[in-house]
Amino acid sequence: MRKAFTITFFSTFILVGIYFFFLTFISNQNLYFTSILLKNAGNIIVPGNSILSSMLKFKTILFGSFFITFTAGIVISFTLALIVSLFYINKESFLIIVDIFLPIFVSLMLVVTTLFIFDTNQLFSRIRDSFLISNTIGESINDFYYKYTLYGAEALKSPIEKQIKPCWIDPNLNSYSKIKKALFKYGWLTSDKIISNELIIKKNYKSGLDFIHKGELILRVSNNNFLNNPERFLTLFSLELDSKQFLRMLCSIGIMPGIPIIVFFIIYSFVFLLLLGLNTARTSNLVSSTITGILLIGLLFYLNPEVIKKPDSSAVKNMLFSSESYDRIKGLRLFTTGDYEIPDFDHMVSQLLRGEATEKYWLANALGMRKNNENINILKKLINDKSMKVRYAAIHALSEIDPSRKSLKIFKQIINNCNSKNNINSDQWYVQSYAYAAYQACIINTSSK
């Protein structure tokens, strides 16, 4: 059974890895040619030239596919290996399995149950802030994630979620400009060329709109209905063409609780091997699973102690005034994600600006909670910070509190400067994507006034 599981798991993992490599390659290829097409049509888009030039390279595709392979790929491989190995179970092996995996299962379920207490959206950012940014290996993992994850994520997005997508609108439509503006809000950019595998909007015999893809009628709607609620009909169009829903679900399972489970088995294996020389396999298994469960549950409460007792405003203020960077980061995170009134917060900003990258990242998020001239000016300075995560946090925060024409010029300049190889954002797709989202928000805001 063990042999069947191992062979099935690794052979399946290799096969799905190859499949996800080609899935990412096709996605990158489509994005590359789409970007060139839309740029030639006069649209402002990201990613910039530096990222586009590397998009079809083997290394970029391979590393980009890792996001899918090590999430959905592991879930698929593990599930299939488990099913195959069930055919090799007999009574004797069943009892051995129960003896081995019962303690592991109990500990693992306690860890997974503890996970549900927390806001899982914050779990990975807390791990990043506590462990990854404080050492060279952690920084390398963090940089790798931000450099390559978007390629795999883009390959799995539904049509409406994709960063950019071309469309052709019949120029003879009376409401051409209004339809174009409505589509822009959701990321569709007009092209003067008809592309069969993208969105085509034509006037039908009833003077309504036909949404066509690859020569097939996907949706038919009247002009007024579409313009009154474009999101509804674009979502329906997207759902009809969305073929990646199942893979996205597998990726989500692979991330949470998949990654914590993998971490559990890594720690368990390490502890088990240490104890095996001193105890029997059965005792080592029991002790290892217990120790691993306690360690991970303790780690979860260390990362999120507010679950036990939520600090009050006074405690958060003390954290922000602390001489320790860890406490200030914790205070900023709480201030940003919680409901705290700290009247003296503005007086702390100058001190917090002297902190490290993670501190300024959370400061940018905090400044984006309240609109005033001082916060706007500070965020404009943080947009040029040397840290990538500070830059994209500042861009997002500024777009939240000041989606004005002045901010629009800043975001447009960031996007245009990304095409220069010497620009700090030229190879940072994350920053570019935030700048583009901010640019869109400003266009929509200023055009609605």
N, C-alpha and C positions, 0 to 999 in steps of 0.2 A: 504493500500500500504506500509506504513512504517513497519507494522508488517511482511508483506510478505518479504520485503527486509531484515529485521533483521534476521528472521528465516532462510531464504535461505543462507544469507551470512555466518552466524556462523556454520550452519550445513555443508555447502560446505567446509568451511575453515577447519573444523575438519576432514572431509573425505580426503581432499587433503593432510592435514598434516600427516595423517596415511599412505597414499600412498607414500609420499616423505620420510617418515621414513624408509619404507621397501626398497625404491629405494636406499637410502643411505646405508642401511644395506647390500644389495646385492653388491653395489660398494665396501664397506669396506671389505666385505668377499673376493671378487675377488682380491682386492689389497693385502690383507693379504696373501692369498695362493700363489699369483703370486710372491710376494716379497720373501717368503720362498723358492719357487721353484728356482728363479733366484739366490738367495744367495747360495743355495746348488750347483748350477751349476758354482759357482766361480765368479759371477758378483759382481761388487761394485754398490750398490743401496741405495736409501733412500726411505721411512723414516727408522730411526733407530729402535733398539729393544724396546725402551721405548714407542714410538708411536705405533709400531706394537702390543705390548702387551695390549694396551688400545683400539685398533681399533674396537674390537667386543663388547665392553662394552655398556650397554644401554645408559648411559649418553653421551658418545661420539657420538653415532649414532643419538640420539635425538637432541643434540645441533648442530651437523653437518648438520642435515636436516633443521634446522631453516633458513639457507641461502636460500634454495629453497622455503620453506613454506612462509616466510615473504617477498618474492619478487613475484615469479610466483604464489604462493598460494593465495596471496591477489588479484592479477590481475584476476585470474580465479574466485574467490569467488565474487568479486565486479561485474564483468561482468555478471555472471550468476544471481546474486541477482537483478541486474538492469533489466535484460531481464524478469525475473519472475514478478517483481513488475509492469512492464508495462501493464500486463494483468489486473491489479487492478485499473488502472487510469480511472477516469471519468472526466467530464468537470469541476466539482467543484474542485476536487483534482488537476487537471492539472493547474488551475489558482493559487492554493495555492503553488504548486511546483515552478511555474514561479516566483511568488512573493518572495519565500524564496531563490531560487537558482540563480536567475539572478544576484543579487549583488555579490554573492560568485563566480559565473562563470566568471564575468567580472574581478574581482580581481585576480582570479586564472590564467586566461589567460594572464594577465599582468605579473604575476610572471613567468609563463612558458615561455613566450616570452623573458623575461629578461635572462632566463637560456641559451637561444640559443646564446646570445652575448658572453658567456664565453666559455673557454676551459673546457668542463665538465670532462675531464680526471684529471684536477687539483682540481676540486671543493671539493671532499671529503678529499683530502690531506690538503687543506687549512682549512677545518672545523676541521680536526684532529689537525693541528698545532695551530689553534687559540683557540679551546675550549676543546678538549678532553684531551690533555696532561697537562693541568693546574689544574686539580682537580681529586680527588679520584674516583668519579663516572665515569668521562670521561676516566680515565686510565683503569678502570675495563671494560668498553665497548670496548676500544681499544684492551686490552689483550684478551677478549673473541673473538673478531673478528679474530685476528691473530691465536688463538689457534684452532678454530673450522671451520672456513670458507672453508679451503681447502678440507674438507671431502665432503661437498655439491658440491663444484665446480668440484671436481674430478668425481663425479657421473654424471655430465652433459657434460663432455668433449667428443669431438669426438675421435675416435680411435687414430688419429695422434697427438692429443693434450694431450693425457694422459701422465703422467710423466714417467711411465715405462710400457713396454708391452713385453711379451715374444714372440718369434717366433722360428720356426724350419726350418732350411734350409737343403735341401738335400745335404749330405756330398759328394756325387758323382759329384756335379756340378764343372766344371772346374774353374769357376770364384767365387768359394765359399768365399774366403777371401775378394774379392772386394765387393761382395754383402753384406757380414757381416759388412764391414766397412761403406757402404752406409746406411744400416739400423740403425747402431749405431748413426749416425748423427741425426736421427729423433726419437731416443729413443727406438728403438726395440733392445732387447738383446736376444742372441741365447740361446736356451735350448737344452739339449740332449734328451729331452722327447717330443713326439708329443702331443700337446693339441688341441683337435678338435675345441674349441671355440676361438682359437687365430690364428695368421697368420702362415700359412704353405706354404713354397715355394718348389715346386717340378719341376723337369725337365720333359717337355712334349715330345711328339713324334717328334716334330719339333725342338728339342734341345733348345726350349725357356723356359720361366718361367711361371708356373701356380701359381697364388695366390689363396689359398684355405682357406675357413673358414667354420667350421662345415660341412665338407664334400662337400661343394658347391664351384664350380669354380667361383671366383669373377672377376678375371682379368687374361688375357693372354698377355704376352709381350716378345719380344726377349731380350736376354742378353744385347746386345749393347744398345738398346733403353733405357732399365732400367738404366744401369750404366751411360749413358749420361745425364739422367734427372730423378733421383730417386724420387725427390720431387713430380713431376707431377703424377707419377704412384702410389705412396704411398697416395697422396691426393685423387686420384680416388678410391683407395681401401677403404680409410676412409669414403668417401662420400657414398659409397654403403652400409656401415654398420652403418652409423650415424643415430640413431633414436631419438636423443635428440635435434635436431635443433629447434623445436617449443618451447620446454621448455626453452632453452637458450634465445630465443627471448623474452619469457614472463618474464624471470628473468631480462633481460636488461630493459624492460619496467618498471618492478617493482622497479629497482634501479633508473633509470632516465627516466621519471620524477616522478616515483612512490613515492620515499622517500620524495622529496620536497613537493609533494601533501599531503602526510600523515602529515608532519610537519605543513603544512598550516592549516589543519583541527584541529590539536592539539592546536595550538595557537588560532585559531578562536574560538574553543569551550571554552577555558579558558577565553578569552576576553568577549565572549557572556554571559557567566554565571555571570561575574562581572557586566556587564551592565544591565542584565535582571531585577534586583531589582529596578533600577532607571528609566527604560524606557519600552516602549511597546516592544513586541517581534519583531515587524517589524523594529522599529528604532534600536533596539539592533543588529539585524541581519545586517542591512545596515552599521552601524558604525563599527561593529566587522570585517566584511569582508574588509572594507576599511582600517582599522588600520592594520589588518593582512597582507594585500597586501603591504602596505607601509613599514611595518617592514621587511618583507622578501626581498623586492626589495632593501631596504636600506642595509640589511645584505649582499646581493650579491655584492653590490658595495663596501661595507666595506672589504669583503674578497678579492675582485679583483679590486682595485682602478685604476689599469693600463689600464682598459678599457676606462676610461675617458681621461687619459693622460699617455702615456708611458714614464717612466723616462729615462733620458739619462745616459750615462756611469758615469758622474760626480755624479749624484744623487744616483746611485747604489753604487758607491764607498763610499759616505757619509753614506749610510745605513750600509755598512760592517764595517765602523769605529765607528759606533754608540755605546754608552754605554748601550743601551737598547737591550735586547735579541730579542724582537719582531722585531725590525728594522733590526738586523743582519740576522735573519732567512728570512725575506722578501727579503733582498739584495741577500742572497745566492740563494734563489729560483729564483729570476729574473736572476741572473748571470748564473744559470744552464739551465734555460728554454728559455732564450733570447739570442740575439746576441750582447754581450757587450765586449768591449776591456778594460780591467783594468790591466795595466802593473804592478801595485804594489800589485797585488793579493797575490803573494807568500809571501810578507812581513806580510800579515794579518793572515796567516794560524796558526801560533803559538798562536795567541790570540783567534782565533776561536776554536781551539782545547780545550780551557778551558771552552767552553760553555756547555750548557745542551744537552740532547740527540738529540732533534730535530735539534739543530744547527749543531751538528756533523753529523747527517744524511744528511743534505743538503750539508755540507762540503765534505763528501764522494762522493756525486754525482758530485760536482764541480771538485774534484780532478780527477775523472774518465774522464774528458773531454780532459786532456792533459797528454801525456806520458813523464815523466822524472823520474830520480832516486829518487828525493825527494818525489814526489807524490806517487810512488810505495811503498817506505818505510813507509810513513805515513798511507797509506791504510792497510798495513800489521799489523800495530799497532792497527788500528781501528777495524780490524777483531776480536780482543779480547775484544772489549768494553763491558761493562756490559749491555748496551741496545741492545735488539734484533734487532730493526730496524736499528741501526747504523751498526751492524755486517753484516746484509744481504745487506745493501747499499754498504758497503766497499767491500764485496765479489764480488758483481756485477761490481763495478767500477774497481777493480783490474783485473777482467777477460776481461774487455773491453780494457784496456791499456797494459796489460802484460799477454797474454795467453801463457806463456812460460813453460818450464819444471820445473822451480823453483816454479812458481805459482801452477802448477799441483800438486806438492808435498804438498803444503799448503792445497789445496782444498781436496785432497785425505785424508789428515790427519784429516781435519774437519769432513768429512763423517765417517771415521773410529772411531773417538773419540765420535761421536754421539751415538754409541752403549754402551757407559759407562753411567750409571745412574748419576754419579757425574759431568758429563760434562754440561756446561751451555747451550749447544744446544741440549741436549738429548730429550727434549720435545718441541722443536721449529721446527716444520715442515717447516715453512717459510724459516728459515735460512738454513735448510738442502736442501730444494729444490733449493735455489739460489746457494748453494755450489755444488750441483750436476750438475746444468746447467753450472756453471763455469768449473767444471771438464770435462764435455763433450766438451765445447768450446776449452779447452786446448789440449785435446786428438786429436781433429780434426785439430787444428792448428799445433801441433807438428808432426803429422803423414803426413801432407801435404808438409812438408819441405824436 
